[in-house]
Amino acid sequence: MELSKVFKNNEEWITAKLEKDPDYFTELAKGQNPDILYIGCSDSRVTAEDLMGVQPGEVFVHRNIANMVISIDLNLMSVLTYAVENLKVDHVVICGHYFCGGVKAAMNSADLGILNPWLRNIRDVYRLHRKELNNIEDENKRYNRLVELNVQEQCVNVLKTAVVQKAVRNRGMKIHGWVFDVASGKLIDLKIDFKNILKDITEIYDLGGMNIDSLAIDV
């Protein structure tokens, strides 16, 4: 793509918005009040606003390779804290996608340099669920099941954070795990059973008095 095309597209987008609403950008400049924090993958095929059909100002977005939630990632943790404490989002969504390159890379033992420590977190997800995954003979099905399990584990990682625990406890903020099917365009709610999953880790992680049952109701 020629970069000049980008600026032409921008001009056409501005014109289209102003034709529908002459005050569109004036109102947009006043601030943001999103209901959703979306944590997704950096893959160029997966754009948060397009797949959800939302407009600027409706979703706060963070994207990284394989939609990971890593406690020492200051970028992610800053986004999460700002969205929850300052923007007061009602929902945190972790959205993976089938045929994710990051997940596929983690399934192989190749040395990928600087990517190694990042991918190790996905390999840990494989390790946690290796019995289930190793019983799946079809490679693509195993690959996409790891995508789903990775979303599940990143939801758990979100719930391990103090800022999220506080928001869930005090104002009922909800956590969701989704997957986008690139081949069909369908957005899938994984309906993660947080109740059972979190009961397995309460002996290790202090969940700060969260009502685990309330998490399960939403899914």
NUFI-977533 format. One line per field, with one value per residue (C-alpha): residue number from 0; z, x, y. Coordinates in nm, 4 decimals. Example, Ala and Ser with C-alpha at 12.3 -4.5 7.8 and 13.67 -1.06 7.14 Angstrom:
NUFI-977533
pos 0  1
Z 0.7800  0.7140
X 1.2300  1.3670
Y -0.4500  -0.1060
END
This chain:
NUFI-977533
pos 0  1  2  3  4  5  6  7  8  9  10  11  12  13  14  15  16  17  18  19  20  21  22  23  24  25  26  27  28  29  30  31  32  33  34  35  36  37  38  39  40  41  42  43  44  45  46  47  48  49  50  51  52  53  54  55  56  57  58  59  60  61  62  63  64  65  66  67  68  69  70  71  72  73  74  75  76  77  78  79  80  81  82  83  84  85  86  87  88  89  90  91  92  93  94  95  96  97  98  99  100  101  102  103  104  105  106  107  108  109  110  111  112  113  114  115  116  117  118  119  120  121  122  123  124  125  126  127  128  129  130  131  132  133  134  135  136  137  138  139  140  141  142  143  144  145  146  147  148  149  150  151  152  153  154  155  156  157  158  159  160  161  162  163  164  165  166  167  168  169  170  171  172  173  174  175  176  177  178  179  180  181  182  183  184  185  186  187  188  189  190  191  192  193  194  195  196  197  198  199  200  201  202  203  204  205  206  207  208  209  210  211  212  213  214  215  216  217  218
Z 0.0000  -0.0851  0.2211  0.0197  -0.0031  0.3749  0.3853  0.1028  0.2966  0.6008  0.4092  0.2769  0.6281  0.7679  0.4922  0.5510  0.9267  0.8882  0.6355  0.8937  1.1914  1.1538  1.5256  1.5207  1.5810  1.8167  2.0396  2.0006  2.1200  2.4483  2.5885  2.5991  2.8023  2.6844  2.8472  2.7340  2.7663  2.4777  2.5041  2.1711  1.9348  1.7191  1.4107  1.1210  1.0302  1.3668  1.4226  1.7402  1.6207  1.2921  1.4333  1.7118  1.4926  1.7325  1.6854  1.8121  2.1820  2.2620  2.3323  2.4982  2.3132  2.3937  2.1500  2.1712  2.0273  2.1198  2.3498  2.6575  3.0101  3.1795  3.5222  3.4504  3.1212  3.2296  2.9076  2.9570  3.3299  3.2765  3.0210  3.2499  3.5518  3.3594  3.1984  3.5258  3.7718  3.5571  3.2726  3.4956  3.2201  3.2928  3.0916  3.0260  2.7163  2.6264  2.2582  2.0789  1.7241  1.5489  1.3485  1.5712  1.4604  1.8137  1.9463  1.6538  1.7071  2.0725  1.9713  1.7984  1.9587  1.7190  1.8585  1.7802  1.9590  2.1435  2.1055  2.3192  2.6634  2.5364  2.3756  2.6885  2.8555  2.5873  2.6211  2.9905  2.8897  2.6779  2.9743  3.2017  2.9524  2.7816  2.8668  2.6884  2.3985  2.3409  2.3073  2.0060  1.6994  1.4367  1.4433  1.3448  1.6030  1.8681  1.7573  1.7803  2.1106  2.2492  2.1239  2.3360  2.6402  2.6091  2.6227  2.9316  3.1082  3.0223  3.1731  3.4891  3.4805  3.4622  3.7629  3.9601  3.9557  4.2560  4.0440  3.8750  4.1962  4.3524  4.0552  4.0428  4.4168  4.4444  4.1211  3.9517  3.6578  3.4243  3.2533  2.9170  2.7011  2.3268  2.0099  1.6600  1.3781  1.0957  0.8452  0.9029  1.0644  1.3617  1.7136  1.9676  2.3404  2.5049  2.8058  3.0414  3.3669  3.5973  3.9039  3.8729  3.7394  4.0198  4.2901  4.1840  4.2526  4.5634  4.7780  4.5914  4.4980  4.7306  4.5274  4.7592  4.8570  4.5012  4.4612  4.2345  4.1809  4.0291  3.7692  3.6530  3.6193  3.3320  3.1190
X 0.0000  0.1249  0.1219  -0.0353  -0.3436  -0.3708  -0.4046  -0.6577  -0.8590  -0.8409  -0.9807  -1.2669  -1.3373  -1.3529  -1.5911  -1.8192  -1.8325  -1.9096  -2.1834  -2.3625  -2.2856  -2.1254  -2.0353  -1.8812  -1.5188  -1.6129  -1.7900  -1.5122  -1.2539  -1.4384  -1.3131  -1.3714  -1.6080  -1.5617  -1.7483  -1.4999  -1.1282  -1.0311  -0.7033  -0.6331  -0.3642  -0.1495  -0.2276  -0.3108  -0.6171  -0.7840  -0.8984  -1.1001  -1.3356  -1.4203  -1.4960  -1.7138  -1.8803  -1.8033  -1.7119  -1.4196  -1.4631  -1.6551  -1.3660  -1.0259  -0.7816  -0.4533  -0.2935  0.0179  0.1445  -0.1045  -0.3150  -0.1036  -0.1550  0.1852  0.2228  0.5657  0.4544  0.4339  0.2614  -0.0237  -0.0518  -0.0630  -0.3407  -0.5335  -0.5000  -0.5979  -0.8994  -1.0270  -0.9477  -0.9773  -1.2114  -1.4198  -1.4843  -1.7594  -1.6055  -1.2578  -1.2382  -0.9501  -0.9892  -0.7705  -0.8070  -0.7772  -0.4591  -0.2681  0.0946  0.2218  0.0491  0.1731  0.5295  0.5077  0.4172  0.7536  1.0975  1.2749  1.4993  1.3213  1.5595  1.3945  1.0570  1.1661  1.0811  0.7439  0.6517  0.7591  0.4424  0.2327  0.4384  0.3525  -0.0151  0.0591  0.2364  -0.0633  -0.2990  -0.0656  -0.2765  -0.5824  -0.3827  -0.1714  -0.4902  -0.5969  -0.4543  -0.5432  -0.2704  -0.4950  -0.7571  -0.4857  -0.3454  -0.6822  -0.7651  -0.4442  -0.5679  -0.8826  -0.6909  -0.4523  -0.7468  -0.8722  -0.5373  -0.5039  -0.8489  -0.7232  -0.4134  -0.6376  -0.8310  -0.5095  -0.4475  -0.5461  -0.6989  -0.9372  -1.0224  -1.1216  -1.3389  -1.5101  -1.5756  -1.6888  -1.8773  -1.9342  -1.6980  -1.7110  -1.4349  -1.4923  -1.2954  -1.3602  -1.2078  -1.2324  -1.2538  -1.0547  -1.1883  -1.5538  -1.5452  -1.7411  -1.6801  -1.7150  -1.7828  -1.5941  -1.8302  -1.5425  -1.6432  -1.4605  -1.6293  -1.4610  -1.1325  -1.0842  -1.1773  -0.8741  -0.6346  -0.7786  -0.5281  -0.2455  -0.3854  -0.5673  -0.8658  -0.9382  -1.2889  -1.4239  -1.7585  -1.6563  -2.0186  -2.0956  -1.8244  -1.9885  -2.3342  -2.2287  -2.1041
Y 0.0000  0.3470  0.5727  0.8530  0.6315  0.6364  1.0142  1.0077  0.7521  0.9776  1.2722  1.0600  0.9300  1.2855  1.3911  1.0926  1.1545  1.5249  1.4567  1.2430  1.4666  1.8128  1.8075  1.4590  1.5595  1.8438  1.5931  1.3345  1.5866  1.6395  1.3077  0.9355  0.7209  0.3606  0.0720  -0.1921  -0.2567  -0.4847  -0.6767  -0.8432  -0.9619  -0.7327  -0.9432  -0.7103  -0.9190  -0.8615  -0.5035  -0.4541  -0.1806  -0.3541  -0.6980  -0.5521  -0.2921  -0.0071  0.3567  0.5673  0.6396  0.3198  0.0798  0.1241  -0.1024  -0.2730  -0.5164  -0.7317  -1.0594  -1.3346  -1.1107  -1.1792  -1.0457  -1.0566  -0.8995  -0.7492  -0.5929  -0.2280  -0.1290  -0.3745  -0.3111  0.0654  0.0270  -0.2070  0.0209  0.3333  0.1645  0.0194  0.2989  0.6125  0.5227  0.2919  0.0373  -0.2144  -0.4969  -0.6343  -0.8531  -1.0833  -1.1693  -1.4200  -1.5437  -1.8776  -1.9351  -1.6935  -1.6712  -1.6104  -1.9203  -2.1284  -2.0073  -2.1065  -2.4618  -2.4988  -2.5233  -2.2865  -2.0137  -1.6862  -1.4516  -1.1632  -1.3346  -1.6314  -1.4855  -1.3629  -1.6933  -1.8804  -1.7526  -1.9223  -2.2400  -2.2353  -2.2410  -2.5492  -2.7062  -2.6445  -2.8089  -3.0532  -3.3602  -3.2230  -3.0795  -3.3897  -3.5945  -3.3854  -3.5610  -3.3014  -3.0360  -2.7443  -2.8375  -2.8662  -2.5310  -2.3558  -2.5207  -2.3721  -2.0335  -2.0810  -2.2024  -1.9106  -1.6699  -1.8517  -1.8247  -1.4560  -1.3962  -1.5649  -1.3445  -1.0370  -1.1628  -1.2055  -0.8306  -0.6196  -0.3425  -0.5861  -0.7687  -0.4373  -0.3390  -0.6774  -0.6677  -0.3053  -0.2389  -0.5722  -0.5300  -0.8311  -1.0319  -1.2012  -1.4439  -1.4313  -1.5744  -1.4280  -1.6827  -1.5264  -1.7817  -1.6920  -1.3470  -1.4819  -1.3542  -1.6354  -1.6048  -1.8915  -1.8796  -1.9535  -2.1224  -1.8828  -2.0297  -2.3678  -2.2356  -1.9844  -2.2322  -2.4338  -2.1448  -1.9796  -2.1666  -1.9937  -1.6524  -1.4176  -1.3038  -1.0135  -1.1130  -1.1302  -1.2999  -1.5875  -1.6875  -1.3475  -1.4014  -1.7217  -1.5626  -1.3389  -1.6260
END
